[in-house]
Amino acid sequence: MKKRHINLIITITTISLLGIVFTQLYWVKKAVDLKDEQFNASVRMALKSVANQLLDYHNDSTIRQIQEFGPECIIEKTNIRDLINFSFLDSLMQEEMGCMKINRDYEYAVINYLNDRFVMGKYAEYEPELLRSKHKVSLKALYRPGEYWLVVYFPYQKSMILSQMIVWVILSALFLVVVIFTFSFTIYSFIRQKKLSEMKSDFVNNMTHEFKTPISTISLASEMLLKPFVFKSSEKTKKYAHVIFDENTRLQNQVERVLQIAILDKGEAKIRKKELDIHKVISKIVANFNLVVSKRGGKVLFKPNAKDHIIVADKVHFSSIIANLIDNANKYTPENPKIIISTEDFRDGVKIFVEDNGIGISPENQKQVFKKLYRVPTGNLHDVKGFGLGLYYVKTMVEAHEGSIKIHSELGKGSRFELFLPRSNKKNITHEE
C-alpha cells in the first residue's frame, strides 16, 4: 500500500474518532443539562408545595378563629412571623426535600427582597448565595406588603446531579478511553508493522546480496578449477582452492550470524560463563582487525587501562561483541579509520570503550541502532553492507551478561560505545577450556 494511501486512511480514521469523541462528550453534556433542568423543576414544585401548604394552614387557622370567636375577635397579623411558624416551615422543607431524596446539603430562608432582609430559615454563611439563588417561590398570597420569597440554595448542586449520573458518566468515560487507546495502539502497531516490513524487505535484499557475492565467487573459482590449464598448475589450483575456502568461510559466518539471531529471539542462546582475561581476548581481536583496517590506511589501537581485567563471561559471545563493534566502526568510517579500544575499572566491573572517527549517528537514530534489522541511513555512502543485526546482537548479549551498553555520538565526529560488564557474577560458570 502506498504511503499517501496509508496517511489518508489514518487521517480519515482520526477525524472519525475525534467526531465520535466530541459527539459523545456533547451528549454527556446534554444529559447533565437535562438532569439539571429536571432537578430545578423538582425544586420549584417542592417550593410551591411548601408555599401552598403554608397558605392552607393559614386559611384553616383563620377559619377556626372565625368559627370560635367571630370575625371581630380575629387578631390582626402585622408581621410575616405571625403567619409562618419556623418549626412548621422546617418540617415542610424536610418533607418535600425528602420526597426529592435530598435529605441534606441545602440551605433555605424567607427573604424580603425590598431590603434583602432575612426573616427566618437555615442559611448559615450562605446569605449572598441565597440572595442570588434561582430556586425561589413568592409568598405574596400569604402576606403583603413586602416582597417575601421562600428561597433555597444547594451548595453542591453540580456534584449532586453528577452523583445521580456517576455510573453512566464513568461508563461513558471508560468506553471513550478504551476506544482512544485501542485506536492509538492500532495505529501504532500498523505503523510499526509497516516499518518492520520495510526493514525485513531491506534485510532480505541485503542478505541476498551478501550471499550472492560469495556464491558467485565460489562458482567462478570452481569453474576455473575445471579448466585444463588451471588443473595442471598446482599453484593456480591452490590459489582458487583458497578462494573457495575463504568465500565458503565467509558464507558460513553470514549464515551463522542469522541463525544466532533466530536463537536469541527464541531465548535458546546458551551462555557458558567462566573467568576470562578480557585484555588477552581484545588484543587478539585487535591484531586480526588491524590486517583489514590497515589496507584502508587506518589502524586499531588498544589501551588496556583496567588494572583488574578478569571478568566472568562467555568467551565466544564476548569475542563476538567486541568484533561486532570494531567491524561496525570500520564499516561506518569512510576513509583512514582510527578505532580506539580502551578499558577502565568501574565499581564491581569493567568498562570497555570502542571509539571511532566515522560518520557519526544522529540523536534520532541513536535510539534505534540497537533494534533488530535497523540500519543507520548512510546518505551517499552506499558501500556499507550488513543485515542490521550486529548491534542488536551486541545489546542482547551484553544484557545476557547482566551488563549495559551506551552510545555517545555526533554527526561527522564519530561514535563512542561504552560497555559495562560485571566482574564477579558467579552464576552459571563453567570451567571448560
C-alpha positions, 0 to 999 in steps of 0.5 A: 500500500502506498504511503499517501494511501496509508496517511489518508486512511489514518487521517480519515480514521482520526477525524472519525474518532475525534467526531465520535469523541466530541459527539459523545462528550456533547451528549454527556453534556446534554444529559447533565443539562437535562438532569439539571433542568429536571432537578430545578423543576423538582425544586420549584414544585417542592417550593410551591408545595411548601408555599401552598401548604403554608397558605392552607394552614393559614386559611384553616387557622383563620377559619377556626378563629372565625368559627370560635370567636367571630370575625371581630375577635380575629387578631390582626397579623402585622408581621410575616412571623405571625403567619409562618411558624419556623418549626412548621416551615422546617418540617415542610422543607424536610418533607418535600426535600425528602420526597426529592431524596435530598435529605441534606446539603441545602440551605433555605430562608424567607427573604424580603427582597425590598431590603434583602432582609432575612426573616427566618430559615437555615442559611448559615454563611450562605446569605449572598448565595441565597440572595442570588439563588434561582430556586425561589417561590413568592409568598405574596398570597400569604402576606403583603406588603413586602416582597417575601420569597421562600428561597433555597440554595444547594451548595453542591448542586453540580456534584449532586446531579453528577452523583445521580449520573456517576455510573453512566458518566464513568461508563461513558468515560471508560468506553471513550478511553478504551476506544482512544487507546485501542485506536492509538495502539492500532495505529501504532502497531500498523505503523510499526508493522509497516516499518518492520516490513520495510526493514525485513524487505531491506534485510532480505535484499541485503542478505541476498546480496551478501550471499550472492557475492560469495556464491558467485565467487565460489562458482567462478573459482570452481569453474576455473578449477575445471579448466585444463590449464588451471588443473595442471598448475598446482599453484593456480589450483591452490590459489582458487582452492583458497578462494573457495575456502575463504568465500565458503568461510565467509558464507558460513559466518553470514549464515551463522550470524542469522541463525544466532539471531533466530536463537536469541529471539527464541531465548535458546542462546546458551551462555557458558560463563567462566573467568576470562582475561578480557585484555588477552581476548581484545588484543587478539581481536585487535591484531586480526582487525588491524590486517583489514583496517590497515589496507584502508590506511587506518589502524586499531589501537588498544589501551588496556587501562583496567588494572583488574581485567578478569571478568566472568563471561562467555568467551565466544559471545564476548569475542563476538561483541567486541568484533561486532563493534570494531567491524561496525566502526570500520564499516561506518568510517569512510576513509583512514579509520582510527578505532580506539579500544580502551578499558577502565575499572568501574565499581564491581566491573569493567568498562570497555570503550570502542571509539571511532572517527566515522560518520557519526549517528544522529540523536534520532537514530541513536535510539534505534541502532540497537533494534533488530534489522535497523540500519543507520541511513548512510546518505551517499555512502552506499558501500556499507553492507550488513543485515542490521543485526550486529548491534542488536546482537551486541545489546542482547548479549551484553544484557545476557551478561547482566551488563549495559551498553551506551552510545555517545555520538555526533554527526561527522565526529564519530561514535563512542560505545561504552560497555559495562560488564560485571566482574564477579557474577558467579552464576552459571560458570563453567570451567571448560577450556 
